[in-house]
Every structure is written in C-alpha cells, then in structure tokens.
Amino acid sequence: MITRTPVLAPELSRKHRTWIALYDLEAALLPRQEILQRNEVTEEDLQLFEESWQWMRTRRSLTPLVSSN
C-alpha cells in the first residue's frame, strides 16, 4: 500500500512551494526526494523557480530593517 505524505501547504502557489523546497534542500535536513514530495514539486520546478528564489533572497538581504524609533 502506498501512502502519500500530506502536502505541507497546499494553498500556496507552485512557485512558493518550490521556494520552500529550495530552502529545505539548502538546509539538507531531509532526503531530496522527500522534500520534493512533501512540497509537491519536481526537479523541473526547482530549475524553473531557482533564479527567482535567488533574486528574492538577494533582494531581501539588501532591504534595510525598519527602524522602531
């Protein structure tokens, strides 16, 4: 009997699920195939959205924190 791992966030877009998978892959806490299955993404999705994920990460690191003064 095959059991499916539930999708962690089914309401998210494929791009956002792929971004989550890329963060998980970077952390390397689970096997690659399990990360892809949990997020319902493919190797092709990783290739398609990796550039936007890298851009988002770079952009986020360049954004100054808002002062609480």
C-alpha positions, 0 to 999 in steps of 0.5 A, spaced: 500 500 500 502 506 498 501 512 502 502 519 500 505 524 505 500 530 506 502 536 502 505 541 507 501 547 504 497 546 499 494 553 498 500 556 496 502 557 489 507 552 485 512 557 485 512 558 493 512 551 494 518 550 490 521 556 494 520 552 500 523 546 497 529 550 495 530 552 502 529 545 505 534 542 500 539 548 502 538 546 509 539 538 507 535 536 513 531 531 509 532 526 503 531 530 496 526 526 494 522 527 500 522 534 500 520 534 493 514 530 495 512 533 501 512 540 497 509 537 491 514 539 486 519 536 481 526 537 479 523 541 473 520 546 478 526 547 482 530 549 475 524 553 473 523 557 480 531 557 482 533 564 479 527 567 482 528 564 489 535 567 488 533 574 486 528 574 492 533 572 497 538 577 494 533 582 494 531 581 501 538 581 504 539 588 501 532 591 504 534 595 510 530 593 517 525 598 519 527 602 524 522 602 531 524 609 533 
